Structures are given as C-alpha cells and as structure tokens.
Amino acid sequence: MTTHASEIATGARFEFGANWAQFLKLLNNERIALAEQSLRNKLHMEDLQGKRFLDIGSGSGIFSLAARRMGANVHSFDFDPQSVACTAELKRRYFGDDPGWIVEQASVLDKDYLKSLGQWDVVYSWGVLHHTGEMWQALGNVVPLVRQGGAIYLAIYNHQQVMTPIWTWVKRSYNRLPGRLRWLILGPALIRLWGPRTIFDLLRGQPFYTWRNYAKHGVRGMSAWHDVIDWVGGYPFEVAKPEEIFRFYSRQGFLLKELVTCGGGLGCNEFVFVHAAVD
C-alpha cells in the first residue's frame, strides 16, 4: 500500500493539509458561524445535540468544530497528516481535552478502520471522496457508517464532458512540477477561474467585491485564495454526474433529502441522503 508521503513525493497527491494550515491563519468567529449555518441549512437541523457526527476527510477541521459547537459528539479523521494536525489544532484552541471530539489519521479506503467506528447520525464528507483515487469504492465504504434514519452529506465534483479531461491534466501537471514552478499552472488557472468575475465586479464599480466577500457568498466560511489552490492542486481527481450519485445511493436504500448542483458547470454537486428506516 502506498503511503501519503510516497504519493506526495511522486506527484500523485496534492498536499491538502499544507493548504489548510495556511487557511487556519484566516479563521475567525464569522467563518465558523458560516460553517455552522451551512450545516443547519443542508441538514435541516437547528442543532446537533445528542447526535454523533463523523467527519471523513476533516481538512482544516472547521466543520468538525462547527458540529461540536452545535452539540454533536464528533469523530474526525483524514489521510493527510497535516490536515489531521489542523483539525487537532482547532480542537486544542476551542475544546482542549474534550472527550466528545476525537481526531485521528486514517483512510476512508481502510475497511478495517471503518468497521471500528460503528454507526453515526451524520456522516459528513464534503469534497473529499473524489480525491481518494478510488472514488466509487470510497462512496460505497461510507454506506455502513450511517445508522438507520441517519444522514450522509456529500459533495462530489461535477462531470464536465469537455473540461474534466483538461482539469485532470492541469492538476496532474501542477503536482508533478517542483514547487517553485507551480505558478506556471496556478497563474493561468487563477485568471481562468476568477478573471470573468473580477472584470464584472470592476465594471459595476465594486473592485474585487466577490473575492473579498467569498466566505459569505460561498456560505461555508472558506477562503477564495485557498479554494483556488485546493482546486488547481486537488489530485487525485474524479468526477460524477448528479444522477450517478443519486442512483448509487438509491440502490443502497438511501432517500435524497437535499440536492444543490453547480448547474452542469465547474464545482461540486452537494447531496444529503437519509438512510431509510426499515419498516
């Protein structure tokens, strides 16, 4: 089995945790509140008191933190050791030695580890499973983790017939380049991703308005710059059409409760499925 370090060394994986470590410098109460509100909106729950919340691929840890602040007992894990360190740092800052929040390093592809976790009221994995290198296996591995009546909240990159192969090349090239040369990929990608919106903001007399207010517009408390780096570097990279994800989980006994698509364009489609109770 390949290790995280070996995948980074060969350019087969992006260092998500290094990017999240920089994001933590921007973290504030407003961003945390936005993360909490996004959970309320998508899960249709005002709080998570008494709930068990599993954060698969916890990244910066902001959503684990949000869930714990909302009253859930939280278990966070990530394959990337620096992401684990970020999540652990947020726990240290806000909850200290609280036994109601556990942080570990593990892979969603490790079935033995997943079996040890039991079942959960909410399984959260936003923008993670498409970076495992085995997306469909990962999507299947999370099914037994959701209790009857529980919910799974996922975000998966949208399939684009023309652009998906191009972005795959961009991401692969970015990770294979030495760090000092990655601007050769990042620069043009930044112009492609943000150029039209920046011009629009300038024309309406509000320079960089969308960039400066990205956390609010995205309703997740994220950072525009760190999301650009995450997008350009995010590799392994897999995609799916919304109907493919819907059919996959429908066959596993899940009901679609919430769906937000990116309109067939660039980005993630968000899903909330509920594990239907057995009569």
C-alpha positions as CSV (number, residue, x, y, z in Angstrom):
1,M,0.0,0.0,0.0
2,T,1.3,3.4,-0.9
3,T,1.8,6.0,1.9
4,H,0.8,9.6,1.9
5,A,4.4,10.7,1.9
6,S,5.3,8.5,-1.1
7,E,2.3,9.8,-3.1
8,I,3.3,13.4,-2.4
9,A,6.9,12.6,-3.4
10,T,5.8,11.2,-6.8
11,G,3.4,14.0,-7.5
12,A,0.4,11.6,-7.3
13,R,-1.3,13.6,-4.5
14,F,-1.7,17.2,-3.5
15,E,-0.7,18.4,0.0
16,F,-4.2,19.4,1.1
17,G,-3.0,19.8,4.7
18,A,-0.4,22.3,3.9
19,N,-3.0,24.5,2.2
20,W,-5.4,24.1,5.2
21,A,-2.6,25.1,7.6
22,Q,-2.4,28.5,5.8
23,F,-6.2,28.8,5.9
24,L,-6.2,28.5,9.7
25,K,-4.5,31.8,9.9
26,L,-7.7,33.4,8.5
27,L,-10.1,31.5,10.7
28,N,-12.3,33.7,12.8
29,N,-15.7,33.6,14.5
30,E,-17.5,34.8,11.4
31,R,-16.2,31.9,9.3
32,I,-17.1,29.4,12.0
33,A,-20.6,30.8,12.2
34,L,-21.0,30.5,8.4
35,A,-19.9,26.8,8.6
36,E,-22.4,26.2,11.3
37,Q,-25.2,27.8,9.3
38,S,-24.4,25.7,6.3
39,L,-24.8,22.6,8.3
40,R,-28.2,23.9,9.6
41,N,-29.3,24.7,6.1
42,K,-28.4,21.4,4.5
43,L,-29.2,19.0,7.3
44,H,-32.4,20.9,8.3
45,M,-31.4,20.8,11.9
46,E,-31.1,23.7,14.3
47,D,-28.6,22.0,16.4
48,L,-26.9,18.6,16.7
49,Q,-27.4,17.9,20.4
50,G,-27.2,14.2,21.2
51,K,-26.1,13.4,17.6
52,R,-23.0,11.5,16.5
53,F,-21.1,13.3,13.7
54,L,-18.4,11.6,11.6
55,D,-16.2,13.9,9.6
56,I,-14.5,12.0,6.8
57,G,-11.6,14.0,5.4
58,S,-11.8,16.7,8.0
59,G,-9.3,19.0,6.3
60,S,-9.0,22.3,8.2
61,G,-11.3,20.9,10.9
62,I,-13.7,23.8,10.6
63,F,-16.8,21.6,10.1
64,S,-15.8,19.3,12.9
65,L,-15.5,22.4,15.1
66,A,-18.9,23.6,13.8
67,A,-20.6,20.3,14.6
68,R,-19.1,20.1,18.1
69,R,-20.2,23.7,18.8
70,M,-23.7,22.6,17.7
71,G,-23.7,19.9,20.3
72,A,-22.6,16.8,18.4
73,N,-20.2,14.1,19.6
74,V,-17.6,14.3,16.8
75,H,-15.1,11.9,15.3
76,S,-12.7,13.4,12.7
77,F,-10.2,11.6,10.5
78,D,-8.1,12.4,7.4
79,F,-5.5,10.6,5.3
80,D,-3.3,13.7,5.2
81,P,-1.2,14.1,8.4
82,Q,-1.1,17.9,8.1
83,S,-4.9,18.0,7.8
84,V,-5.1,15.9,11.0
85,A,-2.8,18.4,12.7
86,C,-5.0,21.3,11.6
87,T,-8.1,19.6,13.0
88,A,-6.3,18.7,16.2
89,E,-5.2,22.4,16.5
90,L,-8.8,23.6,16.2
91,K,-9.8,21.1,18.9
92,R,-6.9,22.4,21.1
93,R,-8.0,26.0,20.6
94,Y,-11.7,25.6,21.2
95,F,-12.3,22.4,23.1
96,G,-9.0,21.3,24.8
97,D,-9.1,17.8,26.1
98,D,-12.8,17.4,25.4
99,P,-13.6,13.6,25.1
100,G,-16.6,14.5,22.9
101,W,-14.3,15.2,19.9
102,I,-11.8,12.6,18.7
103,V,-9.2,13.3,15.9
104,E,-7.3,10.5,14.1
105,Q,-5.3,9.8,11.0
106,A,-6.9,7.2,8.7
107,S,-8.1,6.4,5.2
108,V,-11.7,6.0,4.1
109,L,-10.4,3.2,1.9
110,D,-9.4,1.2,5.1
111,K,-12.4,-1.0,5.7
112,D,-11.0,-2.5,8.9
113,Y,-10.7,1.0,10.4
114,L,-14.2,2.0,9.3
115,K,-15.6,-1.1,10.9
116,S,-14.2,0.0,14.2
117,L,-16.2,3.3,14.1
118,G,-19.7,1.9,14.4
119,Q,-22.6,3.9,13.0
120,W,-23.4,7.6,13.0
121,D,-26.3,10.0,12.9
122,V,-24.5,12.3,10.4
123,V,-21.7,11.3,8.1
124,Y,-20.1,14.4,6.6
125,S,-17.6,14.3,3.7
126,W,-17.6,17.5,1.7
127,G,-15.3,17.5,-1.4
128,V,-13.2,14.5,-0.2
129,L,-14.1,11.2,-1.7
130,H,-13.2,12.3,-5.2
131,H,-9.7,12.8,-4.0
132,T,-9.1,9.3,-2.8
133,G,-8.1,7.8,-6.1
134,E,-10.9,5.2,-5.6
135,M,-14.0,7.3,-5.5
136,W,-16.6,4.7,-6.1
137,Q,-15.1,2.4,-3.5
138,A,-15.0,5.3,-1.1
139,L,-18.6,6.1,-1.8
140,G,-19.6,2.5,-1.0
141,N,-17.4,2.3,2.1
142,V,-19.3,5.0,3.9
143,V,-22.7,3.3,3.5
144,P,-22.4,1.0,6.6
145,L,-21.4,4.0,8.7
146,V,-24.8,5.7,8.5
147,R,-27.4,4.4,11.0
148,Q,-31.0,3.8,10.0
149,G,-32.6,7.2,9.8
150,G,-29.2,8.9,9.7
151,A,-27.9,11.3,7.1
152,I,-24.9,11.5,4.8
153,Y,-23.8,14.9,3.5
154,L,-21.6,14.7,0.4
155,A,-20.1,17.0,-2.2
156,I,-18.6,15.4,-5.3
157,Y,-17.0,17.2,-8.3
158,N,-19.3,17.5,-11.3
159,H,-18.6,15.7,-14.5
160,Q,-17.9,18.0,-17.5
161,Q,-17.5,16.3,-20.8
162,V,-15.1,18.8,-22.3
163,M,-13.4,20.4,-19.2
164,T,-12.9,17.4,-16.9
165,P,-10.0,15.9,-19.0
166,I,-8.5,19.4,-19.2
167,W,-8.7,20.0,-15.5
168,T,-7.3,16.5,-14.9
169,W,-4.2,17.4,-16.9
170,V,-3.9,20.8,-15.1
171,K,-4.0,19.1,-11.7
172,R,-1.6,16.3,-12.6
173,S,0.8,18.8,-14.1
174,Y,0.7,21.1,-11.1
175,N,1.6,18.3,-8.7
176,R,4.4,17.0,-10.8
177,L,6.1,20.4,-11.1
178,P,8.7,21.5,-8.5
179,G,7.1,23.9,-6.0
180,R,9.0,27.0,-7.5
181,L,7.5,26.3,-10.9
182,R,3.9,25.7,-10.0
183,W,3.0,29.3,-10.6
184,L,3.2,28.4,-14.3
185,I,0.0,26.4,-13.8
186,L,-1.5,28.4,-10.9
187,G,-1.3,31.8,-12.7
188,P,-3.3,30.9,-15.8
189,A,-5.8,28.9,-13.8
190,L,-6.4,31.8,-11.5
191,I,-7.1,34.0,-14.5
192,R,-9.4,31.4,-15.9
193,L,-11.3,30.9,-12.7
194,W,-11.5,34.5,-11.4
195,G,-10.9,36.7,-14.5
196,P,-14.5,37.0,-15.7
197,R,-15.9,37.7,-12.2
198,T,-13.2,40.2,-11.4
199,I,-13.9,42.1,-14.7
200,F,-17.7,42.0,-13.8
201,D,-17.0,43.5,-10.4
202,L,-14.8,46.2,-11.9
203,L,-17.5,47.1,-14.4
204,R,-20.1,47.6,-11.7
205,G,-17.8,49.8,-9.7
206,Q,-17.1,47.2,-6.9
207,P,-13.5,46.0,-7.5
208,F,-12.8,42.5,-6.1
209,Y,-16.2,42.5,-4.3
210,T,-16.8,38.8,-4.8
211,W,-13.2,37.8,-3.9
212,R,-13.4,39.9,-0.7
213,N,-16.8,38.5,0.3
214,Y,-16.2,34.9,-0.8
215,A,-16.7,33.4,2.6
216,K,-20.3,34.9,2.8
217,H,-21.2,34.1,-0.8
218,G,-20.0,30.5,-0.5
219,V,-21.9,30.2,2.7
220,R,-19.2,27.8,4.1
221,G,-16.7,30.2,5.6
222,M,-14.0,29.3,3.1
223,S,-11.2,31.5,1.6
224,A,-11.1,32.3,-2.1
225,W,-7.3,32.0,-2.4
226,H,-7.1,28.7,-0.6
227,D,-10.0,27.3,-2.5
228,V,-8.2,28.2,-5.8
229,I,-5.1,26.4,-4.6
230,D,-7.2,23.4,-3.5
231,W,-9.0,23.3,-6.8
232,V,-5.9,23.7,-9.0
233,G,-3.8,21.2,-6.9
234,G,-6.6,18.8,-5.9
235,Y,-5.4,15.5,-7.1
236,P,-6.3,12.5,-7.3
237,F,-9.3,13.9,-9.2
238,E,-12.5,12.0,-10.1
239,V,-16.0,13.3,-11.0
240,A,-19.6,12.1,-11.3
241,K,-22.9,13.3,-12.8
242,P,-25.6,14.1,-10.2
243,E,-27.7,11.3,-11.4
244,E,-24.9,8.8,-11.0
245,I,-24.6,9.6,-7.3
246,F,-28.4,9.6,-6.9
247,R,-28.7,6.1,-8.4
248,F,-25.8,4.8,-6.5
249,Y,-27.2,5.7,-3.1
250,S,-30.8,4.9,-4.0
251,R,-29.8,1.3,-4.7
252,Q,-28.2,1.3,-1.1
253,G,-31.6,2.2,0.5
254,F,-31.0,6.0,0.8
255,L,-33.5,8.7,0.1
256,L,-32.4,12.1,-1.4
257,K,-33.3,14.9,1.0
258,E,-31.3,17.8,-0.3
259,L,-29.6,18.5,-3.7
260,V,-27.6,21.6,-4.8
261,T,-26.0,21.3,-8.2
262,C,-23.4,23.5,-9.9
263,G,-25.7,23.9,-12.9
264,G,-23.7,21.5,-15.1
265,G,-20.5,23.6,-14.7
266,L,-17.4,23.7,-12.6
267,G,-17.6,22.8,-9.0
268,C,-19.2,20.3,-6.6
269,N,-22.7,18.9,-6.5
270,E,-24.0,18.6,-2.9
271,F,-26.2,15.8,-1.7
272,V,-27.8,15.0,1.6
273,F,-29.2,11.4,1.7
274,V,-31.1,9.8,4.5
275,H,-30.8,6.1,5.3
276,A,-34.4,4.9,5.1
277,A,-35.6,3.2,8.2
278,V,-36.7,-0.4,7.9
279,D,-40.5,-0.9,8.4
